[in-house]
Amino acid sequence: MSRIWLIAMGFVLATCQSARHIEIELDKSDSRRILAYYFGGYADTDPYSAGLLLQRGGRYYLDPNRLEDVQPGMVMRLKPFLHGRWLRWDSLAAFVQATYYESRKLPVTLNALKASWPRESAEHFEVHGPMTRYLRRIHVPNTALREALERYSANGGRLIYPPGTAIWAEHVHSDAVMETTAMIRRADGYWDFATYDSTGVLSVSTKPNPRALLTPTQCVGCHFGIKQFEPERSFPQDAPDAPDGLRVWYTSEHDGVVVRYFEEHFRRSDTVLGLYNSIFVSGLRAARDTGTISEADARLLADLGL
């Protein structure tokens, strides 16, 4: 088979592909993962395996026919955002913002979302961080934390939450909940993001305190990134305050051994930015030191080598 023939066939395939597909112009270091997240939300599975997305070298293509198969009517919604046969990054972000909640079928009220959560105990954390000047009261299901820890070794030293896990945070000012943000782990390993306003209704962004953050596009930017944020970066040492507010984890559990063991915020195994497992396990070690730990928790620490 001649080299000329192979080149010609490649040209033919590229021509056919460009006639059928929409090229996505995305100049990002992790383009494949970003597109897997966004379009996995439409396909409800891996969009590459489903044929919704194709990668040819460093170029990415969307099959509009497959998009219509998985989300009827979505191609018509997409058309105003296209530039000919191209979908640029800014237009993709705008399209996602306009269709995300609808395509993910997220509950339109906070009460409806809470009704879908398992009725179980949760671990509670409080922090002032860079996301908002409000105090964040974060709730993580106890069973989800434990499963992530129990499967830590099996998952190659990664803290991975089970599908369906819901982590939610109330943004509080003078004991009033100003808004609530939530993460719900999808079956494909990514997280859905949702923001509910003070009345408990879905909102496209957080309050501008100090800045509004769009849901989900600006959520993804931080959770997929590598930037280290305070107060997690300095923990268990105190973090310096920032010009826009406090940087504090409100916890008595400051176990440096555990923090260094997990490096939870640095590794972001499950694109979760908090220190939930580190603080939880620090509490278990403190209970062991005082002789108040349960047998199950003692076994968990032993399995972790802590």
N, C-alpha and C positions, 0 to 999 in steps of 0.2 A: 504494500500500500504506500503510494508516494506521499512525500511531504506536501506537495502542491495540492493533492486531492484532500488531505486532511485539513489544510488551511481553507480550501474552498467549502468543505462541509461545515467547518466551524463558522464561516461567514453566513452560510445558508441558515444554520441553526440560530445564530444570533439575530438574523433578519426576521425569521419566523417568530422568535421569542419576543423581539421588540414590537412586532405587529400585534401580538396578543396580550403582552404584559405591560404593566406600568412600572417604570424604573423609579426607584426611591433614591433620591439624592441625600445621602446621610454620611457626613464626614465626621464620624465619631470613632474613638479608639475601640469601643465595645459595641459597634453597630449591630452585630448579629444578636447579641443578648438583648439590646434595647428593642429591636424589632420583634424578637421572640416574645418579649413581655407584652408589648402593645397588641400585636396581632394574635398572640395566644389568648388574649382576652376576648377577641372576636370569634376565634375558632374553638375556644374552650379545650384546646389541646395544643401540642407542639405544631406551630403553623408551617414549619418546614416539612415535617413528616406528612402533614395534611395536604401539602401541595399549594397552600395559600401563598407561601413565600418561596422564592428560589434564590440561591446564591451562585453567582458565576464569578469566581475570583473575588475581587473586592467589590463587586456590584450586586445590588439586590433588586429583586423584581417581585411585584405583587400580581397575582392572578385574579382579575376582577370576577371571573366566572366562579372561582372557588369562594371568593368573598360573598358573592350573592347566594351561593349554596348554604353557607353557614350562617349568614345574616341577611335574610331576604330584605330587599329595599335599601341595603347599605351602600350599594354602588351609586344609586341616585344621590344619597347623602354625601358621597365622596366627590362627585363631579365638580362642585364649586371650588374645591380645594386643589384641583389638578391644574398643571401648566402643560397643556398638550398631553403627552404621554408620560409626563414626569410628575412626581410628588416630592416636593422639596421639604426639608426638615421643618421649617416654620409652618408650612401648610399641614404637614402631618400632625404636628403638635396641636394646631387649631382644630383639626378634624377629630383627634382623640378627645380634646376638651369638650367638643360639641356632642359626642356620641358615647363616651365612656360609660357613664352611669346607666344609660339605656341598654347598651350592649351587654354589660355585666349583670343587668337585672338586680342591682343592689337595692335593698329596701329604701323606700323614699323617706321614711321617718326613723328616728333613732329608736323609738319604741318597737317598731317592727324588726329592726336589726337585733335588739336585745332579746326579743322573743325567739329568735332563731339560735341564740347561744345556749349551749348546755347549761342547765342549772347546777352549777358546781362552785366550789370555793375558788377564790382567786387570790394571788399574791398582789399586794398593793405597794406602789412606789411613788415617791414624790420628788420632783426635780424642777429646778429652774435652768433652762438651757437656751440655745440660740434660736429655737424654732419660734418662740413667742415669749413675751415678757410675763405672760400669765404663768401661775404655778400649774404644772402638769401633774395630775393624779392619774397614774398609769395602772391598769389592771391586766394581769396576765393569768390565765387559767392555771391552777396548780398542776393539773394532770398534764398539761402541755409542757410546762417546765420540766416535770419529772421524766416525761418520755424523751425529751431532748437530751436530758442528762443520762438516762438509762441507755440510750443508743449512741452515746458520745463516741465510744470506741468503735462500735460497728459502723458508724458513719465517718470513720477515718479522722477522728479528732475534730469533728465539726458539730456545732449545736444546731440541729435541724428540728424545727417544730412540725408536728403532724398536720396534714391537710385539715382544713376546717378551723384551725386555731384562730381565735379572735383576740387581738390585743387592742384595747381602747384606752384613750386618754381624755380626761375631762380637763379643760382649760379653765382655771378657777380664778376669780377676782372677788375678794371680800365675800367668800363662801358662795358666790353665785357662779353657776356654770355658764361661761360665755359661749362655748362651742365644744364639740367633741370630735376627735379624730379617731379613726379606726383602721386597723389592718386585718384582713381576713386571708388566711393562706389558701391559695388555690391548689388544685390537684396537680398542676404542672410544676409546682415548686416555687412559683412567684406569689406575690401578695397583691390583693386588691386593696386600694386605698379609698377611704371615704371621709368626708367632712360634713358634719351636721351643725347647723347654727344654734343659737341659744333657744330657739323654739323646737329644736329636734328635727328640722327639715334639711334634706340634702342641700349642700352649698358647693359651688364650684371652686371655692378657695377658703382659706382661713382668714380671720380678721387681720387687717393691716396693723399688727402690733408686734414688732415694729414694721413688718411688711406682710402683705398678703402673699400666700403661697398657693399656687394653682394645684388642684387635685385632678389627675394624678401626676401630671408631667413634672412638676417641681418636687414632688415626693420622690419620684424615681431618681431624679438628678442627685439627690443627697444619698439615698439608700444604695444606689449602684456605685457611687463614687468611692474615692479612697481618702478623702480629706478627713482628718481627725478633729473632732469637735470637743470643746469643753462643755461640761466638766469631766467628760469621760476620759479625755486624753491624759489628764493629771491624776485621776482617781487611782489609788485611795488618798493621795495627797489633795489638799485644797486647791481649787483652780482659781486663777485670778479673775476678778469680775471684768466684764467687757463694758465698753461705752454704752451699750444698749441694755444693760441689765446684769442680774446675778447669774452665776454659774455654779450651782450647788446641787449635789445629791443629798437628800435629807434621809440619812440612814446611819445607824450606829455600827453597822457591819462594815468594817474597813480591814479586810483580810488581804494583805498584799500578796501572800502566797497564792491565794485563789485567783486574784486578778491577773497575776503573771502566768498562772497555769492556763487559763482560758484565753487571755488576750481578746476578750469578747468583742469589744468595740473595734479593735484593730483588724481582726480577721473577718468579722461580719459574715460568718459562714452562711447565714440564711438572710442576708441583707437586712438584718435587724441591728439598729444602732445603739440600743440600750446596754445596761449592765445587769439585766434581770437574773440570769443564771449565777453570775459572780456574787451578787448580793445574797441571793437565796442560799447558795452553798456556804457562803461566809457565815450565815445564820446557823446552818446545820453544824458547822465546825465549832461555833461558839456554844451550841447546845451540848455537843459532845464534851467540851471542856468542863462544863458545869454538871455533867452527868444526867442531863435531862433529855437526851436524844432517844428517839424510838429505835427499835431494832431494824426496821426497814430503812430508816435514814442512815443508820450506822453502816448497813450493807451498801447503800448507795455510795457513801463516801469511800468505803473500802474498794468498791469496784472502780471508782474514779482514781484510786491511788492517792486520795487526799485524807 
